[in-house]
Amino acid sequence: MTLTKNKIVQLIFITVLIGFLTSCKITYNLTGASIAPEVKTVSVQYFENRAPQGIPNLGQLITDDLKDRFKSQTSLNVVEDMGHLNFEGDITGYEPNRPVAIQGNEVAAKNRFTITVRVRFTNEKDPKLNFDTSFSRYKDWDSTQDLSSIEEQLVEEILELLIDDIFNKSVVNW
């Protein structure tokens, strides 16, 4: 089989085009994080549970969840000592059973589960972004449910909301 000069040129062009297209990679950052290039590390100190009640591992859960968020949504290295970005904090509120939807017979149809954390954020590279803020999030639950059977799920959902708030305030800068 003989190839004409025109066919050879077309074959080379298609080969180069396919090679070019397969080597292109477009990466989208949907987190909206706006982190200065000189910031390379982040540290999250253990969040002490100072609330009068709560599950025993709540401090570890929030500490690990915040570290995981930075590992999964940024290129920062999580370090044990003080990082360029540093988070410290306390769990200051854990209220799993506050009535919110009172019915005519003065019985709550819904209860509100609220967790509050105080976060001290330090940005070593840009101190004007530092903050010391309390974050509070809640989930309502049906009072016909047994709290002990849904508490773990509610804690996970509330912590996800809190981590979103903390992450957004510290690095998204909307």
C-alpha positions as CSV (number, residue, x, y, z in Angstrom):
1,M,0.0,0.0,0.0
2,T,1.4,3.3,-1.0
3,L,0.7,6.5,0.8
4,T,0.5,9.8,-1.1
5,K,2.2,12.8,0.2
6,N,-1.2,14.3,1.2
7,K,-2.2,11.2,3.2
8,I,1.1,11.2,5.0
9,V,0.7,14.9,6.0
10,Q,-2.9,14.1,7.2
11,L,-1.7,11.1,9.2
12,I,1.1,13.2,10.9
13,F,-1.4,16.0,11.6
14,I,-3.9,13.6,13.2
15,T,-1.2,11.9,15.3
16,V,0.1,15.2,16.6
17,L,-3.4,16.5,17.3
18,I,-4.4,13.3,19.2
19,G,-1.1,13.5,21.2
20,F,-1.8,17.1,22.0
21,L,-5.4,16.6,23.1
22,T,-4.6,13.6,25.3
23,S,-1.8,15.5,27.0
24,C,-4.0,18.5,27.9
25,K,-5.4,18.5,31.4
26,I,-7.8,21.1,32.7
27,T,-8.1,21.4,36.4
28,Y,-10.9,23.2,38.2
29,N,-10.7,24.3,41.8
30,L,-14.3,24.4,42.9
31,T,-13.5,25.1,46.5
32,G,-13.0,28.8,45.9
33,A,-9.9,28.7,48.1
34,S,-7.7,31.8,47.7
35,I,-4.4,30.9,49.3
36,A,-1.3,33.0,48.8
37,P,1.5,31.1,47.0
38,E,3.9,31.6,49.8
39,V,1.6,29.7,52.2
40,K,2.7,26.1,52.2
41,T,1.6,24.6,55.5
42,V,-1.4,24.4,57.8
43,S,-1.7,23.1,61.3
44,V,-4.8,22.2,63.3
45,Q,-4.3,22.0,67.1
46,Y,-6.6,19.7,69.1
47,F,-10.0,21.2,69.8
48,E,-10.7,20.8,73.5
49,N,-14.3,20.0,74.5
50,R,-15.2,22.6,77.0
51,A,-19.0,22.1,76.7
52,P,-20.8,20.8,79.7
53,Q,-21.8,17.7,77.7
54,G,-21.0,15.9,74.5
55,I,-19.7,12.8,73.0
56,P,-16.2,11.8,74.3
57,N,-14.4,12.0,70.9
58,L,-16.0,15.3,69.6
59,G,-12.7,17.2,69.9
60,Q,-10.9,14.6,67.9
61,L,-13.6,14.5,65.3
62,I,-13.6,18.2,64.6
63,T,-9.8,18.3,64.6
64,D,-9.5,15.5,62.1
65,D,-12.3,16.8,59.9
66,L,-10.6,20.2,59.6
67,K,-7.3,18.6,58.7
68,D,-9.0,16.3,56.2
69,R,-10.7,19.3,54.5
70,F,-7.3,21.0,54.0
71,K,-5.8,17.7,52.7
72,S,-8.5,17.1,50.2
73,Q,-9.2,20.7,49.0
74,T,-5.8,22.4,49.1
75,S,-2.2,21.6,48.2
76,L,-1.1,22.7,51.7
77,N,0.9,20.3,53.8
78,V,-0.7,19.5,57.2
79,V,2.0,19.8,59.9
80,E,1.9,19.2,63.7
81,D,3.8,22.3,64.7
82,M,2.7,25.8,63.8
83,G,2.0,26.1,60.1
84,H,1.7,29.2,57.9
85,L,-2.0,28.9,58.7
86,N,-2.9,27.7,62.2
87,F,-6.2,26.7,63.8
88,E,-6.8,26.4,67.5
89,G,-10.1,26.2,69.3
90,D,-12.5,24.9,71.8
91,I,-15.9,23.3,71.6
92,T,-18.0,25.6,73.7
93,G,-21.5,24.3,73.2
94,Y,-23.2,21.0,72.7
95,E,-26.9,21.2,73.1
96,P,-28.7,18.1,71.6
97,N,-32.2,18.6,72.8
98,R,-33.6,22.1,72.7
99,P,-37.4,22.2,71.9
100,V,-38.2,24.4,68.8
101,A,-41.6,23.4,67.5
102,I,-44.0,23.4,70.4
103,Q,-47.4,22.0,69.6
104,G,-50.8,22.9,71.2
105,N,-50.3,20.3,74.0
106,E,-47.0,22.0,74.9
107,V,-45.0,19.1,73.6
108,A,-42.2,19.7,71.1
109,A,-42.6,18.3,67.7
110,K,-39.0,19.1,66.8
111,N,-35.8,19.5,68.8
112,R,-32.7,21.4,67.8
113,F,-29.2,20.0,68.1
114,T,-26.6,22.7,68.2
115,I,-22.8,22.6,68.4
116,T,-20.7,25.7,68.9
117,V,-17.0,26.0,68.4
118,R,-14.6,28.9,69.1
119,V,-11.8,29.1,66.5
120,R,-8.6,31.2,66.7
121,F,-7.1,31.4,63.2
122,T,-3.6,32.7,62.6
123,N,-2.2,33.5,59.1
124,E,1.5,33.9,59.5
125,K,1.9,35.4,56.1
126,D,-1.0,37.8,56.2
127,P,-1.9,38.7,59.8
128,K,-4.8,40.9,58.8
129,L,-6.7,37.7,58.0
130,N,-6.4,36.4,61.6
131,F,-9.7,35.9,63.5
132,D,-11.1,34.7,66.8
133,T,-14.7,33.7,66.1
134,S,-17.4,31.4,67.4
135,F,-19.2,29.3,64.8
136,S,-22.5,27.6,65.6
137,R,-24.6,25.2,63.5
138,Y,-27.6,23.1,64.2
139,K,-29.9,20.4,62.8
140,D,-33.5,19.9,63.8
141,W,-34.8,16.4,64.5
142,D,-38.2,14.9,65.1
143,S,-38.9,14.5,68.8
144,T,-40.5,11.0,68.1
145,Q,-37.0,9.8,67.3
146,D,-34.6,8.4,69.9
147,L,-31.7,10.8,70.2
148,S,-29.2,8.0,71.0
149,S,-30.0,6.4,67.7
150,I,-29.5,9.5,65.6
151,E,-26.9,11.5,67.6
152,E,-23.9,10.2,65.7
153,Q,-25.4,11.1,62.3
154,L,-26.5,14.5,63.5
155,V,-23.0,15.2,64.9
156,E,-21.5,14.3,61.5
157,E,-23.9,16.6,59.6
158,I,-23.4,19.5,62.0
159,L,-19.6,19.1,61.9
160,E,-19.6,19.2,58.1
161,L,-21.5,22.5,58.2
162,L,-19.0,23.9,60.8
163,I,-16.0,22.8,58.8
164,D,-17.5,24.5,55.7
165,D,-17.9,27.7,57.7
166,I,-14.4,27.6,59.2
167,F,-12.7,26.7,55.9
168,N,-14.6,29.4,54.0
169,K,-13.8,32.1,56.5
170,S,-10.2,31.2,56.6
171,V,-9.3,30.7,53.0
172,V,-12.2,31.4,50.6
173,N,-12.4,35.1,51.3
174,W,-15.7,35.6,49.4
